[in-house]
């Protein structure tokens, strides 16, 4: 069973998600340039809100390259020497299959782990302290011998495959079955694909419903202590921006979510609710201090279906051009496209449809589909998943 979320959200002057040149991201769609917000940016914005919508921080994961330092800090708190703890945890990470930079201790990519992971790594290193300390000492001896001969130096460590003895500990360290966000957004671990997690949620790049042209703001700044006799700008620059009405789409596979969180049906239910509210409220943070583009979606279409999924972006393949109310025209276009798909492909897989709109009333929407408030909108969707 899937929950689908379709949102229309208009932003004033903004640069929510920048490219490598600092410009708002764009894409060509339907032969026209559209404003774009990447799915990764939207997922991060939503993930940061999960704790505000019913999930405890202990039920969320951590993305980090600094697992070594976190575990070493725990060991230091237990009375171990900090320097030795760092070396032992470095060796411990490599023993369980993760290479880390020998100088910084950073793993070569971000690891997405549950919050107990650092504690479990510390426990593993504590348990194998003597063996890992010997590994560290042996490595230093080899390095000293190797330094006598000319050789190309490298700061990278090579991780070995974890031994059978270590597999049980790796399972605990990488366990994601209690981390709701890992279950929602998935995880890929290149060095040990056994611990990959298939995402329960799919998120599309947001696209503007209309054509856009990026603009720029020319600004100057003055030195408050500059003498009055020397008027001039002390800093000059430009900031790129655009304004756009975005179509946003995401879905949640409840069966996959249940598979990813097998031991706790209550966590599954709370994760689904938190996902809904977080995506509705998610706004990327790019340039917000200078532009404050803090808006809310004005049209919401939610669907609960047995199978399949419909991204409705093709409603805007031809750019919306109607003025003066671009949002009203986009909202009607979205609803009309959805109804056309239902008519042509059938709606036997649809269990519930809920539509909420702030502004002019939409035509062609049955009363039973209308939701007067956000809580009515979300509760209708969540209730339909249980019936």
C-alpha positions as CSV (number, residue, x, y, z in Angstrom):
1,X,0.0,0.0,0.0
2,X,1.2,3.5,-0.9
3,X,0.6,7.0,0.2
4,X,1.1,9.7,-2.4
5,X,1.6,13.3,-1.7
6,X,1.2,16.0,-4.4
7,X,1.9,19.6,-3.4
8,X,1.8,23.0,-5.0
9,X,3.9,25.6,-3.3
10,X,4.8,29.1,-4.4
11,X,7.9,30.8,-3.3
12,X,8.7,34.5,-3.6
13,X,12.3,35.7,-4.2
14,X,14.4,32.7,-3.2
15,X,17.5,30.6,-3.9
16,X,16.5,27.5,-2.0
17,X,18.8,25.0,-3.7
18,X,21.9,26.2,-5.5
19,X,24.1,24.7,-8.3
20,X,27.9,24.8,-8.4
21,X,27.7,28.4,-9.6
22,X,25.4,29.6,-6.8
23,X,22.4,29.9,-9.1
24,X,19.0,28.4,-8.4
25,X,18.8,24.9,-9.9
26,X,16.8,24.6,-13.1
27,X,15.8,21.9,-15.6
28,X,14.3,21.8,-19.1
29,X,10.8,20.3,-19.1
30,X,8.3,20.5,-21.9
31,X,10.8,22.5,-23.9
32,X,11.0,25.3,-21.3
33,X,13.3,26.2,-18.5
34,X,11.8,25.4,-15.1
35,X,12.9,26.2,-11.6
36,X,14.0,23.0,-9.7
37,X,14.6,21.9,-6.2
38,X,16.5,18.6,-6.0
39,X,15.0,15.6,-4.2
40,X,18.0,15.4,-2.0
41,X,17.4,18.9,-0.7
42,X,13.8,18.2,0.0
43,X,14.6,15.0,1.8
44,X,17.1,16.7,4.0
45,X,14.6,19.4,4.8
46,X,12.0,16.8,5.7
47,X,14.4,14.6,7.7
48,X,15.2,17.6,9.9
49,X,11.6,17.9,10.8
50,X,10.8,14.3,11.8
51,X,11.6,14.9,15.4
52,X,9.0,17.7,15.5
53,X,6.2,15.5,14.2
54,X,6.1,12.5,16.6
55,X,9.5,10.8,16.4
56,X,12.1,10.8,19.2
57,X,15.7,11.6,18.3
58,X,16.6,8.2,19.6
59,X,14.5,6.7,16.8
60,X,16.4,8.6,14.1
61,X,19.7,7.8,12.4
62,X,22.9,9.8,12.0
63,X,24.8,10.5,8.8
64,X,28.5,10.8,9.6
65,X,32.1,10.1,8.6
66,X,33.2,10.6,12.3
67,X,32.2,7.3,13.8
68,X,35.8,6.7,15.0
69,X,35.9,9.9,17.0
70,X,32.4,9.3,18.5
71,X,33.4,5.8,19.7
72,X,36.8,7.0,21.0
73,X,35.0,9.8,22.9
74,X,32.9,7.2,24.7
75,X,36.0,5.1,25.5
76,X,37.7,8.2,26.9
77,X,34.7,8.8,29.1
78,X,35.2,5.2,30.4
79,X,38.7,6.0,31.4
80,X,40.8,5.0,28.3
81,X,43.5,7.3,27.1
82,X,42.1,9.5,24.3
83,X,45.0,9.0,21.9
84,X,45.0,5.2,22.3
85,X,41.3,5.1,22.0
86,X,41.4,6.9,18.6
87,X,44.0,4.4,17.3
88,X,42.1,1.4,18.6
89,X,38.8,2.6,17.2
90,X,40.6,3.3,13.9
91,X,41.8,-0.3,13.8
92,X,38.4,-1.5,14.9
93,X,36.6,0.3,12.1
94,X,39.1,-1.3,9.6
95,X,38.6,-4.7,11.1
96,X,34.8,-4.6,10.6
97,X,35.3,-3.5,7.0
98,X,35.4,0.3,6.8
99,X,38.5,2.1,5.7
100,X,39.2,5.4,7.4
101,X,41.7,8.2,6.7
102,X,44.7,7.5,9.0
103,X,45.2,11.2,9.9
104,X,41.6,12.4,10.3
105,X,39.8,9.1,11.1
106,X,37.1,10.0,8.6
107,X,35.5,7.2,6.7
108,X,35.6,7.6,2.9
109,X,31.9,8.2,2.7
110,X,29.1,9.1,5.0
111,X,27.7,6.2,7.0
112,X,24.0,6.3,7.8
113,X,23.6,4.5,11.1
114,X,21.3,4.3,14.1
115,X,22.3,6.4,17.1
116,X,23.4,3.4,19.1
117,X,26.1,2.7,16.5
118,X,28.8,4.7,18.2
119,X,28.1,2.9,21.5
120,X,28.2,-0.5,19.8
121,X,31.5,0.4,18.1
122,X,33.0,1.5,21.4
123,X,31.8,-1.8,23.0
124,X,33.4,-3.8,20.2
125,X,36.7,-2.0,20.6
126,X,36.6,-2.3,24.4
127,X,36.0,-6.1,24.0
128,X,38.9,-6.5,21.6
129,X,41.2,-3.8,23.1
130,X,44.3,-5.9,23.4
131,X,44.0,-7.5,19.9
132,X,43.4,-4.1,18.3
133,X,46.2,-2.5,20.3
134,X,48.5,-5.1,19.0
135,X,47.3,-4.4,15.4
136,X,48.1,-0.8,15.9
137,X,51.5,-1.6,17.3
138,X,52.3,-4.0,14.5
139,X,51.3,-1.4,11.9
140,X,53.6,1.2,13.5
141,X,56.5,-1.3,13.4
142,X,55.8,-2.0,9.7
143,X,55.7,1.7,9.0
144,X,59.0,2.3,10.7
145,X,60.6,-0.4,8.7
146,X,59.0,0.8,5.5
147,X,60.1,4.4,6.0
148,X,63.7,3.3,5.6
149,X,63.1,2.5,2.0
150,X,61.8,5.1,-0.6
151,X,58.1,4.6,-1.2
152,X,55.0,6.5,-2.1
153,X,53.2,7.5,1.1
154,X,49.4,7.5,1.4
155,X,47.2,8.5,4.2
156,X,44.4,6.1,3.3
157,X,43.8,2.9,5.1
158,X,42.5,-0.2,3.4
159,X,39.7,-2.1,5.1
160,X,39.5,-5.8,5.1
161,X,36.4,-7.9,4.9
162,X,35.0,-8.4,8.4
163,X,35.8,-11.8,9.9
164,X,33.0,-14.2,10.8
165,X,33.7,-13.4,14.4
166,X,33.2,-9.7,13.7
167,X,30.0,-10.1,11.7
168,X,27.7,-10.2,14.7
169,X,29.2,-6.9,16.0
170,X,28.9,-5.4,12.5
171,X,25.2,-6.4,12.5
172,X,24.7,-4.4,15.8
173,X,26.7,-1.4,14.7
174,X,24.9,-1.1,11.3
175,X,21.5,-2.1,12.5
176,X,18.9,0.3,11.1
177,X,15.8,-1.5,12.1
178,X,15.1,1.1,14.9
179,X,16.0,4.2,12.8
180,X,12.8,5.5,11.2
181,X,14.7,7.8,8.7
182,X,16.9,5.1,7.5
183,X,13.8,3.0,6.9
184,X,12.2,5.9,5.1
185,X,15.0,7.1,2.9
186,X,17.2,4.0,2.6
187,X,20.9,3.4,2.9
188,X,23.7,2.2,0.6
189,X,26.9,0.9,2.0
190,X,29.3,0.2,-0.8
191,X,31.7,-1.9,1.3
192,X,29.1,-4.2,2.6
193,X,25.9,-4.4,0.5
194,X,24.3,-6.8,2.9
195,X,23.4,-3.8,5.0
196,X,21.8,-1.8,2.2
197,X,18.3,-0.7,3.0
198,X,15.7,-0.1,0.3
199,X,14.0,3.3,0.8
200,X,10.3,3.2,1.6
201,X,9.9,6.7,0.3
202,X,10.5,8.0,-3.2
203,X,10.9,11.8,-3.7
204,X,10.8,13.7,-7.0
205,X,12.7,16.8,-7.9
206,X,10.3,19.7,-7.5
207,X,9.7,21.6,-10.8
208,X,8.0,24.9,-11.4
209,X,4.6,24.7,-13.1
210,X,5.6,27.5,-15.4
211,X,8.7,28.7,-17.3
212,X,11.2,30.8,-15.3
213,X,14.2,33.0,-16.0
214,X,16.8,33.3,-13.2
215,X,17.5,36.8,-12.1
216,X,20.1,38.4,-9.8
217,X,20.1,41.0,-7.1
218,X,22.9,43.6,-7.2
219,X,23.9,44.7,-3.7
220,X,26.3,46.9,-1.9
221,X,27.5,47.2,1.7
222,X,28.9,50.1,3.6
223,X,31.6,50.3,6.2
224,X,30.0,51.8,9.3
225,X,33.4,53.3,10.4
226,X,34.2,54.9,7.0
227,X,34.5,58.7,7.3
228,X,31.6,60.6,5.9
229,X,34.0,62.4,3.5
230,X,34.7,59.2,1.8
231,X,31.3,57.9,0.5
232,X,31.7,54.6,-1.3
233,X,30.5,51.0,-1.3
234,X,32.9,48.7,0.6
235,X,31.5,45.5,-0.8
236,X,29.7,44.9,-4.1
237,X,28.2,41.6,-5.3
238,X,25.3,39.8,-6.8
239,X,23.0,37.1,-5.5
240,X,21.0,34.9,-8.0
241,X,17.3,34.2,-7.4
242,X,14.0,33.3,-9.0
243,X,10.3,33.1,-8.0
244,X,8.3,30.0,-8.8
245,X,5.2,27.9,-8.1
246,X,6.6,24.4,-7.6
247,X,4.9,21.0,-8.1
248,X,6.3,18.6,-5.4
249,X,5.7,14.8,-5.4
250,X,6.7,12.1,-2.9
251,X,5.3,8.6,-2.1
252,X,5.6,6.2,0.8
253,X,5.5,2.4,0.4
254,X,4.0,1.2,3.7
255,X,4.8,-2.4,3.0
256,X,8.5,-1.5,2.6
257,X,8.4,0.7,5.7
258,X,7.0,-2.3,7.7
259,X,9.8,-4.5,6.3
260,X,12.4,-2.0,7.2
261,X,11.0,-1.6,10.8
262,X,10.0,-5.2,11.5
263,X,9.8,-5.2,15.2
264,X,7.6,-2.2,16.0
265,X,4.2,-1.6,14.3
266,X,3.8,1.5,16.5
267,X,7.0,3.0,15.1
268,X,5.8,2.3,11.6
269,X,2.6,4.2,12.2
270,X,4.3,7.1,13.8
271,X,7.0,7.2,11.1
272,X,4.3,7.4,8.4
273,X,2.5,10.2,10.2
274,X,5.8,12.1,10.7
275,X,6.7,11.6,7.0
276,X,3.4,13.2,5.9
277,X,3.7,16.2,8.2
278,X,7.4,16.7,7.6
279,X,7.1,16.7,3.8
280,X,4.2,19.1,3.9
281,X,6.3,21.5,6.0
282,X,9.7,20.9,4.4
283,X,11.4,24.0,3.0
284,X,15.1,23.9,2.0
285,X,17.3,26.4,3.9
286,X,19.3,27.9,1.1
287,X,19.6,31.7,1.4
288,X,16.7,31.9,3.9
289,X,18.5,34.4,6.1
290,X,18.6,36.9,3.3
291,X,15.3,36.1,1.5
292,X,13.0,34.5,4.1
293,X,11.0,32.5,1.6
294,X,9.0,30.8,4.2
295,X,5.7,29.7,2.6
296,X,3.3,26.8,2.9
297,X,1.8,24.6,0.2
298,X,-1.5,26.0,-1.1
299,X,-2.8,22.9,-2.9
300,X,-2.5,19.4,-1.5
301,X,-3.6,16.2,-3.1
302,X,-3.2,13.0,-1.2
303,X,-3.8,9.5,-2.4
304,X,-3.8,6.1,-0.8
305,X,-3.5,3.2,-3.3
306,X,-3.0,-0.5,-3.3
307,X,-0.3,-0.5,-6.0
308,X,1.3,1.7,-8.6
309,X,2.2,5.3,-8.4
310,X,1.4,8.4,-10.4
311,X,3.7,11.4,-10.6
312,X,1.5,14.2,-11.9
313,X,4.3,16.4,-13.3
314,X,2.9,15.9,-16.8
315,X,0.0,18.1,-15.9
316,X,2.6,20.9,-16.4
317,X,4.3,19.6,-19.5
318,X,2.8,22.7,-21.1
319,X,3.8,25.6,-18.8
320,X,1.0,27.3,-17.0
321,X,0.7,30.9,-18.2
322,X,-2.6,32.0,-16.7
323,X,-2.6,35.3,-14.8
324,X,-3.3,36.9,-12.5
325,X,-3.7,33.7,-10.3
326,X,-0.9,31.3,-11.3
327,X,-1.5,29.1,-8.2
328,X,-5.3,28.7,-8.9
329,X,-4.6,27.8,-12.5
330,X,-1.9,25.3,-11.5
331,X,-4.1,23.8,-8.8
332,X,-7.0,23.3,-11.3
333,X,-4.5,21.8,-13.9
334,X,-3.3,19.3,-11.3
335,X,-6.8,18.2,-10.3
336,X,-7.9,17.9,-13.9
337,X,-4.9,15.8,-14.9
338,X,-5.5,13.5,-11.9
339,X,-9.1,13.0,-12.8
340,X,-8.2,12.3,-16.5
341,X,-5.8,9.6,-15.4
342,X,-8.4,8.0,-13.2
343,X,-10.9,8.0,-16.0
344,X,-8.6,6.5,-18.5
345,X,-6.6,4.0,-16.4
346,X,-9.3,3.3,-13.8
347,X,-9.3,3.8,-10.1
348,X,-9.8,0.3,-8.7
349,X,-6.4,0.5,-6.9
350,X,-7.3,3.8,-5.2
351,X,-8.5,3.5,-1.6
352,X,-8.8,7.2,-0.7
353,X,-8.3,10.6,-2.2
354,X,-8.1,13.8,-0.3
355,X,-7.8,17.3,-1.7
356,X,-7.2,20.6,0.2
357,X,-6.8,24.0,-1.3
358,X,-6.3,27.5,0.1
359,X,-7.8,30.0,-2.3
360,X,-10.4,29.8,-5.0
361,X,-12.6,26.7,-5.0
362,X,-11.5,23.9,-7.4
363,X,-14.1,22.6,-10.0
364,X,-14.7,18.9,-10.5
365,X,-13.8,17.9,-6.9
366,X,-16.5,15.8,-5.1
367,X,-17.4,17.0,-1.6
368,X,-16.2,13.7,-0.1
369,X,-12.7,14.4,-1.4
370,X,-12.4,17.9,0.1
371,X,-10.4,18.4,3.3
372,X,-11.0,21.6,5.2
373,X,-7.9,21.5,7.4
374,X,-4.4,19.9,7.3
375,X,-5.3,17.6,10.2
376,X,-8.4,16.4,8.3
377,X,-6.3,15.9,5.2
378,X,-3.6,13.8,6.9
379,X,-6.0,11.9,9.2
380,X,-8.1,10.8,6.2
381,X,-5.0,9.4,4.5
382,X,-3.7,7.6,7.5
383,X,-7.1,6.2,8.4
384,X,-7.5,4.8,4.9
385,X,-4.2,2.8,5.3
386,X,-5.8,0.9,8.2
387,X,-9.1,0.1,6.6
